Amino acid sequence: MALDPARVARISGLVVECQPMLGSDAGMDAVQRLLSDRRVSVMDSIIITRELLGAGLTALGDAKGIVLSSPSRTVERQRHEELVDALLDAVDQDAENG
């Protein structure tokens, strides 16, 4: 699935804006606060964080962990956990009903 050009431009702009923040004392925490304050979606925040980390083998997983563990993403993390729990419950119920 390709990203639309406007979304790519927003993401690219945020990557450029956030890069200098990594060198500051606040580092990645400041990046995550900025993204959350600007209401950047979790998915786009993961993409931006991955780009900031580099495209290494573990960058995507690391980026997801950073975004979802950020204190500024408490609400999103709770929603993610609720979704996963609901999906697991549905799978268990489906298996029981066989």
C-alpha positions as CSV (number, residue, x, y, z in Angstrom):
1,M,0.0,0.0,0.0
2,A,1.5,3.3,-1.1
3,L,1.2,6.5,0.9
4,D,-0.4,9.5,-0.8
5,P,2.0,12.3,-1.8
6,A,0.6,14.8,0.8
7,R,1.1,12.3,3.6
8,V,4.7,11.5,2.4
9,A,5.4,15.3,2.4
10,R,4.1,15.7,6.0
11,I,6.1,12.8,7.2
12,S,9.2,13.9,5.4
13,G,8.9,17.4,6.8
14,L,8.5,16.1,10.3
15,V,11.5,13.8,10.0
16,V,13.6,16.8,8.9
17,E,12.2,18.9,11.8
18,C,12.7,16.3,14.4
19,Q,16.3,15.2,13.4
20,P,18.0,18.1,15.3
21,M,15.9,17.3,18.4
22,L,17.7,14.0,18.7
23,G,20.9,15.8,19.5
24,S,19.3,17.7,22.4
25,D,19.2,16.6,26.0
26,A,15.5,15.7,25.7
27,G,16.2,13.6,22.6
28,M,13.6,11.1,21.5
29,D,11.3,12.1,24.3
30,A,11.1,15.6,22.9
31,V,10.4,14.1,19.4
32,Q,7.5,11.9,20.8
33,R,6.0,14.9,22.7
34,L,6.1,17.0,19.6
35,L,4.4,14.3,17.5
36,S,1.8,13.7,20.1
37,D,1.1,17.4,20.7
38,R,0.6,17.9,16.9
39,R,-1.8,14.9,16.9
40,V,0.4,12.9,14.5
41,S,-1.2,9.4,14.3
42,V,0.5,6.5,15.9
43,M,1.2,4.9,12.5
44,D,2.8,8.1,11.1
45,S,4.8,8.5,14.4
46,I,6.1,5.0,14.0
47,I,7.2,5.8,10.4
48,I,8.8,9.0,11.5
49,T,10.6,7.4,14.4
50,R,11.8,4.6,12.2
51,E,13.3,7.1,9.8
52,L,15.0,8.9,12.6
53,L,16.5,5.6,13.9
54,G,17.6,4.5,10.4
55,A,16.3,1.6,8.4
56,G,18.1,-1.2,10.3
57,L,16.7,-4.7,10.8
58,T,15.1,-3.8,14.1
59,A,14.2,-0.2,13.4
60,L,10.5,-0.8,12.8
61,G,10.0,-2.8,16.0
62,D,12.2,-0.4,18.0
63,A,10.1,2.5,16.6
64,K,6.8,0.9,17.5
65,G,8.1,0.3,21.1
66,I,9.4,3.9,21.4
67,V,6.1,5.4,20.2
68,L,3.8,3.2,22.2
69,S,5.9,3.4,25.4
70,S,6.1,7.2,25.3
71,P,4.4,8.9,28.2
72,S,2.7,11.2,25.8
73,R,0.9,8.2,24.1
74,T,-0.8,6.8,27.2
75,V,-4.3,7.0,25.6
76,E,-3.2,5.4,22.4
77,R,-1.4,2.7,24.3
78,Q,-4.5,1.9,26.3
79,R,-6.6,1.8,23.1
80,H,-4.0,-0.5,21.5
81,E,-4.1,-2.9,24.5
82,E,-7.9,-2.9,24.5
83,L,-8.0,-3.7,20.8
84,V,-5.6,-6.5,21.2
85,D,-7.5,-7.9,24.2
86,A,-10.8,-7.7,22.3
87,L,-9.2,-9.5,19.3
88,L,-7.8,-12.3,21.5
89,D,-11.1,-12.7,23.3
90,A,-12.9,-13.0,19.9
91,V,-10.3,-15.6,18.7
92,D,-10.8,-17.6,21.9
93,Q,-14.6,-17.4,21.6
94,D,-14.4,-18.5,18.0
95,A,-12.2,-21.5,18.9
96,E,-14.6,-22.5,21.7
97,N,-17.6,-22.3,19.3
98,G,-15.6,-24.3,16.8
